[in-house]
Amino acid sequence: MEGEVQKSKDPLHGITLEMIVKHLEASYGWEELGKHIAINCFTSNPSVQSSLKFLRKTPWARTKVENFYKYSLRHNKLK
């Protein structure tokens, strides 16, 4: 249809990696986040910037973080 805007069904559409990391850190804290996703950028001297640097160059870790973010969105909607 003309003029109709189609919304993406992807929950990550329009969400940056920085937004994801900041949301997860605010929601869980670094210690709890490191328990859910056991990667060094969350367990050893964590910061938003160091985490972003690692996640941007490590696709498997980024996928884990994005999947946990999607899980947390579904989980929080149930509360």
C-alpha positions as CSV (number, residue, x, y, z in Angstrom):
1,M,0.0,0.0,0.0
2,E,1.2,3.5,-0.8
3,G,2.4,5.5,2.1
4,E,2.3,2.6,4.5
5,V,5.3,2.2,6.7
6,Q,6.3,-1.3,7.4
7,K,7.7,-2.0,10.9
8,S,10.6,-4.4,11.3
9,K,10.0,-7.5,13.4
10,D,13.6,-7.6,14.4
11,P,13.9,-6.5,18.0
12,L,17.4,-5.2,17.2
13,H,16.3,-2.9,14.4
14,G,17.5,0.6,15.2
15,I,19.3,-0.5,18.4
16,T,23.1,0.1,18.5
17,L,25.5,-2.2,20.2
18,E,26.3,0.6,22.6
19,M,22.6,0.9,23.5
20,I,22.5,-2.9,24.1
21,V,25.6,-2.9,26.4
22,K,24.4,0.1,28.4
23,H,20.9,-1.4,28.8
24,L,22.3,-4.8,30.0
25,E,24.8,-3.2,32.4
26,A,22.1,-0.9,33.9
27,S,19.7,-3.9,34.2
28,Y,22.1,-6.5,35.5
29,G,25.4,-4.9,36.5
30,W,28.7,-6.2,35.3
31,E,29.0,-9.0,37.9
32,E,25.6,-10.5,37.0
33,L,26.1,-9.9,33.3
34,G,29.4,-11.8,33.5
35,K,27.6,-14.7,35.1
36,H,25.0,-14.8,32.3
37,I,27.6,-14.2,29.5
38,A,31.0,-15.5,30.6
39,I,33.3,-13.4,28.5
40,N,36.3,-11.4,29.8
41,C,35.0,-8.0,28.7
42,F,32.2,-8.4,31.4
43,T,34.3,-10.2,34.0
44,S,37.7,-8.6,34.0
45,N,37.8,-4.8,34.6
46,P,34.6,-4.2,32.6
47,S,33.6,-0.9,31.0
48,V,31.2,0.1,28.2
49,Q,34.1,1.2,25.9
50,S,36.3,-1.9,26.4
51,S,33.2,-4.2,25.9
52,L,32.3,-2.4,22.7
53,K,35.8,-2.7,21.4
54,F,35.9,-6.4,22.0
55,L,32.3,-7.1,20.8
56,R,32.8,-5.2,17.6
57,K,35.7,-7.4,16.5
58,T,34.4,-10.7,18.0
59,P,31.3,-11.9,16.1
60,W,30.5,-14.9,18.3
61,A,30.6,-12.8,21.5
62,R,28.4,-10.1,19.9
63,T,25.9,-12.7,18.9
64,K,25.8,-14.0,22.5
65,V,25.2,-10.4,23.8
66,E,22.5,-9.7,21.2
67,N,20.7,-13.0,22.0
68,F,20.8,-12.3,25.7
69,Y,19.5,-8.8,25.1
70,K,16.5,-10.2,23.1
71,Y,16.0,-12.8,25.9
72,S,16.0,-10.0,28.5
73,L,13.4,-8.0,26.5
74,R,11.1,-11.0,26.4
75,H,11.7,-11.8,30.1
76,N,11.1,-8.2,31.2
77,K,7.8,-7.9,29.3
78,L,6.5,-10.8,31.3
79,K,7.0,-8.9,34.6
